[in-house]
Amino acid sequence: MSERVETLARMLLSGAGNTACVAFAQETWGLSRVQSYRVLKRSWALIRQDTEESGCDRRALLAWCIDRLQVAVGNALARNNAGAAVSGIRELNHLVGFGVHK
């Protein structure tokens, strides 16, 4: 199991999205969608644990997150997927705090 978790964590850190990771797990390991999401959840937990233990500079991590979201929005627009683009922009807004606050 840990090998699968680490594989998906590497994919996530390389810029793959949750959907791509789930599809990979289903196709490669023959997991169900639910099982794939369980492994994915553990992968995100591993990334978080590694980040906290490493003493990673929060500014560098924020810059990386902004970059990944910008790439995701660009990919969504290139695929004419307005819903995904709006979701990425919304996440950017939550992350950096721009926009109208109520």
C-alpha positions as CSV (number, residue, x, y, z in Angstrom):
1,M,0.0,0.0,0.0
2,S,2.8,2.5,0.9
3,E,4.3,2.1,-2.6
4,R,0.9,3.1,-4.1
5,V,0.6,6.0,-1.8
6,E,4.1,7.2,-2.6
7,T,3.5,6.8,-6.4
8,L,0.3,9.0,-6.2
9,A,2.1,11.5,-4.0
10,R,4.9,11.8,-6.7
11,M,2.2,12.3,-9.3
12,L,0.5,15.0,-7.3
13,L,3.8,16.8,-6.7
14,S,4.5,16.6,-10.4
15,G,1.4,18.5,-11.2
16,A,-1.1,15.7,-11.8
17,G,-4.6,16.4,-10.6
18,N,-6.8,14.3,-8.4
19,T,-8.8,13.0,-11.3
20,A,-5.7,11.9,-13.2
21,C,-4.4,10.1,-10.1
22,V,-7.6,8.3,-9.5
23,A,-7.8,7.2,-13.2
24,F,-4.2,6.0,-12.9
25,A,-4.9,4.0,-9.8
26,Q,-8.0,2.4,-11.4
27,E,-6.2,1.5,-14.6
28,T,-2.8,0.5,-13.2
29,W,-3.8,-1.3,-10.0
30,G,-7.4,-2.3,-10.8
31,L,-8.8,-0.4,-7.9
32,S,-12.4,0.8,-7.6
33,R,-13.0,4.5,-7.6
34,V,-13.6,4.5,-3.8
35,Q,-10.4,2.6,-3.2
36,S,-8.5,4.9,-5.5
37,Y,-9.7,8.0,-3.6
38,R,-8.7,6.3,-0.3
39,V,-5.1,5.9,-1.6
40,L,-5.2,9.5,-2.9
41,K,-6.3,10.8,0.5
42,R,-3.3,9.0,2.1
43,S,-1.1,10.5,-0.5
44,W,-2.2,14.0,0.4
45,A,-1.7,13.2,4.0
46,L,1.9,12.0,3.3
47,I,2.6,15.2,1.4
48,R,1.3,17.3,4.3
49,Q,3.4,15.3,6.8
50,D,6.5,15.5,4.7
51,T,6.0,19.3,4.3
52,E,5.5,19.8,8.0
53,E,8.5,17.7,9.0
54,S,10.8,19.3,6.4
55,G,10.4,22.8,7.8
56,C,9.5,24.0,4.3
57,D,9.4,27.7,3.9
58,R,5.7,28.6,3.8
59,R,6.3,31.4,1.2
60,A,7.9,28.9,-1.1
61,L,5.0,26.5,-0.6
62,L,2.5,29.3,-1.3
63,A,4.4,30.3,-4.5
64,W,4.3,26.6,-5.6
65,C,0.6,26.3,-4.9
66,I,-0.2,29.5,-6.8
67,D,1.9,28.3,-9.8
68,R,0.1,24.9,-9.8
69,L,-3.3,26.6,-9.7
70,Q,-2.4,29.0,-12.5
71,V,-1.3,26.0,-14.6
72,A,-4.6,24.2,-13.8
73,V,-6.6,27.2,-14.8
74,G,-4.7,27.6,-18.0
75,N,-5.2,23.9,-18.9
76,A,-8.9,24.2,-18.1
77,L,-9.2,27.2,-20.4
78,A,-7.3,25.4,-23.2
79,R,-9.7,22.5,-22.9
80,N,-12.7,24.9,-22.9
81,N,-13.7,23.7,-19.5
82,A,-15.1,26.8,-17.9
83,G,-16.3,25.1,-14.7
84,A,-12.8,23.8,-13.9
85,A,-11.3,27.2,-14.7
86,V,-13.7,29.0,-12.3
87,S,-12.9,26.4,-9.6
88,G,-9.2,27.1,-10.0
89,I,-9.7,30.8,-9.8
90,R,-11.9,30.4,-6.8
91,E,-9.2,28.4,-5.1
92,L,-6.6,31.0,-6.0
93,N,-8.9,33.6,-4.4
94,H,-9.2,31.6,-1.2
95,L,-5.4,31.0,-1.1
96,V,-4.3,34.6,-1.6
97,G,-7.3,36.5,-0.3
98,F,-8.0,38.7,-3.3
99,G,-11.5,39.6,-4.3
100,V,-14.6,40.9,-2.4
101,H,-14.9,39.8,1.2
102,K,-18.3,39.6,2.9
